[in-house]
């Protein structure tokens, strides 16, 4: 692709022109912020447009899908294979969420009982968003993931007892994994004991990641992937719950709003400043770089063309769900609206054709 003056330019050449613009860490934060915020926005959008039951069912399906993809496959990576099941389950949530940048506490009580507590402020419901999230969301992910641990571990006696929830102004999301003396019926795998207090947290007694295996770069990318996984699994299940038309409507609206709301934070993290098409192209190239995706740009006299040849969100999928592209287009349109509301973004090539190509003019 050719730029003004007859030469190509890529992300790496942008860095050569402006070596201080946006560190790698800042770019990874920008992507994590954008996709994390989109997931929170979708929770609020589904809750307000489709109701408590729909959002609870959607979160249940999302977290069950994520559980099936991640839970057992991560045991070896986290060194949990030979740990008693109740303890391993609690340590899994402590370690995996810590990698994702979420503040969590872990408290060992015995080989058959171990606690986790997610502290306020809650990462999932950033800022004031927690005031608009119904309890059905909490119940959805507890049923989708926590109540499934025993099934995945082939241990019919393992369950989770929830003692506190986020949006009820208790002490965060807390509870314990327990190996009971008898097999549990399906409706007993998740239980509630409100008011039961979690023990105090002692960081010195908590498990630690193997520093030799988890470099700073790996942790930053894991934090980015943590946010991406919520969107990957959430968009894959939304249509099942609310139908095709409503899923497209809420996804598009949420993405366009999140792009608008977070443009200035994202632009600052990426180190871009300006309102023309070339500057917007730089923003998209830096986002793509933070996703480890090859991208390039062509600046013409009447438009700028951006080509992204890969997409981490859709890795491993033979066919990209339509909601994925609706979400991506919405985010980019939202970002552009604040960057310069007189510019327009048009998709020219879809992922099904081997790449994403947009024109900005």
Helices and strands as residue ranges (DSSP letters): E 9-10, H 11-17, H 24-50, H 52-70, G 72-74, H 85-99, E 104-110, E 113-118, G 123-125, G 127-132, H 135-144, G 146-148, H 149-152, E 158-164, E 173-179, G 186-188, E 190-192, G 203-205, H 216-242, H 244-270, H 277-290, E 295-299, E 304-308, G 312-314, H 322-339, E 345-349, G 351-353, E 356-360
